[in-house]
Amino acid sequence: MTSLSRRSLMSGCAAGAMLAVTGSAGARAAAGTTTSGQVADGGHLSTADTSALQAAISDMSHPPATSAQLRVEGRGTHWYGTAGVSDIRSGRALDRDDRFRAGSVTKAFVATVVLQLWARHRVDLDAPIGRYLRELLPSSFARITVTQLLNHTSGLPDHQGLPDLSTPEAVLRHRGDRWTPQQLVRTVTHSPLKFSPGTKQEYRGINYVLLALLIEELTGRHYGEAIKSRILRPLNLTRTLLPGDDPHLHGPHVHGYLRMTDNSLQDITTYEQSSSWGEGELVSSADDLFRFQEALFSGVLLPPEAMSHLFALPPESVHMVDGSPARYSMGLQTATVNGVTFWGKTGDTYGYRTRMFATRDLRLRFVLSYTPTPLAASEDMINRIVTLLTA
């Protein structure tokens, strides 16, 4: 991402088309070190399959990256592979328990908690957000519903007053900037709504800043504590956390790097995450995200009526602002590639990129985490992987 507004406040906007790059989005009908095993949609991975997956993550030039790890599973069989190193100074190999910054995968956790609260009649999804967050938004904005925040149809305007982070040097200069969620919200209150709420879809991180504030209002505790008590502890996700005001990664973790304009490589692992409050702060591991994905899709975390919301796109009349079909549900996004429909979430933050996707029935699923070094990296790696998995 090339600016604070893109990375933290609209994190995933460009990357939101991740799977759509290799196939058509929409899917409304569908509600190195290597360890190899077996996988496939109804079969087993051959030696050639695993070799191809290993090659797909081992290409550290397209895009330039310092590491990659991939977990794939189908019908109880699985494959895990890594490439590169977790730290270019030590040369340490990656491990599936290594922590990394998962960016906008945070939104899937936030949406899950909101849907849990809805299932317990603590919040009305059709109610205006102003009912719960009083005096935070202008009156014309307060009519935006909880659903419209969840599925990115709010119409909130662009941000004003954010620093320009269009160069890697600027990212380093601003890595310690601190924001409150109220300050983040105020950056979108200076212009009229971009469109009438519910009529179009535009991926915006600020929607989830407001939803995290909603969780705090309803539970009386920090949204991260609500996620911990409702998701992390029940699933024993010991490597996952919301870091709060701690800019460091602790214990075994993957380092992220940015390539400067002078071609030097700078470690960007330590980064103040308040600019991504509520929508992009999550720290996790490949194994933890795999367990979360399974629990979420299999109904462990949500009752059936909430699951229907999780996998529901807006009405067919609603399109993305660029005219393409809507692809975001409440916390997830979808795309169909070679006839296979995936649901999941992308996550991007400086030096890190995460892709967590599965078929609705979990017959085929994967978690990819890698560390691209350009400020704006191509989607070549994920495209290679999805092409192999859906061939």
Secondary structure, DSSP 8 states (H G I E B T S, - for coil): --SHIIIIISTTTTGGGTGGGTSEE--TT----EE-----SSS---HHHHHHHHHHHH--BTTBEEEEEEEEEETTEEEEEEEE-S-TTT-----TT-BEEEETTHHHHHHHHHHHHHHTTS--TTSBGGGTSTTSS-HHHHT-BHHHHHTT--------S-----SHHHHHHTTT----HHHHHHTTSSS--SS-TTSEE---THHHHHHHHHHHHHHSS-HHHHHIIIIIHHHT-TT-B--TT-----SSB---EEE-TTS-EEE--S---GGGTTTS-EEE-HHHHHHHHHHHHTTSSS-HHHHHHHT----TT-EETTSSB--B-SS-EEEEETTEEEEEEEEEETTEEEEEEE-TTSSSEEEEEEEE-SSS--SHHHHHHHHHHH-
